[in-house]
Amino acid sequence: MSETTDRTPLLPPPVQCHPNQPSPSDSHPIYLRACHSSWRIIDQRLLLFLRLIFAGYLSAVFGVSLKYKLDHIDEHTRWRIPFQFSTVAFCIQWAWHLQVTLWTAMHLIFPKAIEVNPHECHGHQLRAHILRFLSPPNKANCPIRRYLFSLFYTIAHVFPFMNTLIYWGILVPAGHGGFKPPSMPHFHSLGVSCTGNETIKYPATDKGLFELEPIDSFSIISVWTITSVIAIIEISVLNSIRRQTPITSHTIGVMFCSGLYLSWAGIGKLLTGHSGLFFLDPDIMRELPEAIIAACIVFIAVSPGIFTYMYGLIAMRETITAIHHESHTSASSSY
């Protein structure tokens, strides 16, 4: 592998480039941009190392948090867990990191497109097909496939941000965070008993977050906080994917996926008797049924705002790396 292939990031767009107009230098599809960092200091080997750390961490969190949720048993079946929003958001983000880590490794080992030679034996052809399946596509010929992958990238980061916002902004203050909520003057709990969180109904506890068992504190911090930190690092550092275009279709896609989760949570309520978020449960909110409708509307309406935040992070990264690239190019040409 050449030094250029290993260390040179994909070219960023010029700062003045309109987001809806492709840059002339943008000859790389979104799949390869997921495997390259925009920062020159991060070569492919370092990028793979970082991705392995994050993928390994999320894999460990999956096992620990699953045990955390399974250990707290209530009257509902354990099949309630797949319908919780924290589970859905975490699994989508985890799937993203597993996929791009595999792609980054394959792209480092096989930087050129893998071709299937029809004149080779069936064993070599099968090997080539397997390697192509495990490697990122080198072309983005299908706009629908490109859009779906871009939407997957978007949802894998919008949902963790929403999960953190909902948990610390609603569930914890309402006493549904799995630990003793911080004292808040003039706080009224909407008439809902503070005996659980969005995961399950916990027995009332007088313990604060860091007074719980270490596995409980680790799970809460990892699932509802660290995932958003990892999302920020992924957007800002670990890839060179450009701002989503067209914006309208991505906004509609994010809202559709948010509504899709509400449908998934409704199915979970019918099958398990448990709602993925307490403010969607008609048994808990029976005194305020209109609040459930309002909560659903707000849940869907918030997603475009979180998408805007993600879009801004990408724009900031593009601007900084483009300026750095231009200054580096002009400095090199002066010699």
Beta strands, then each sheet from edge to edge (+ up, - down):
end
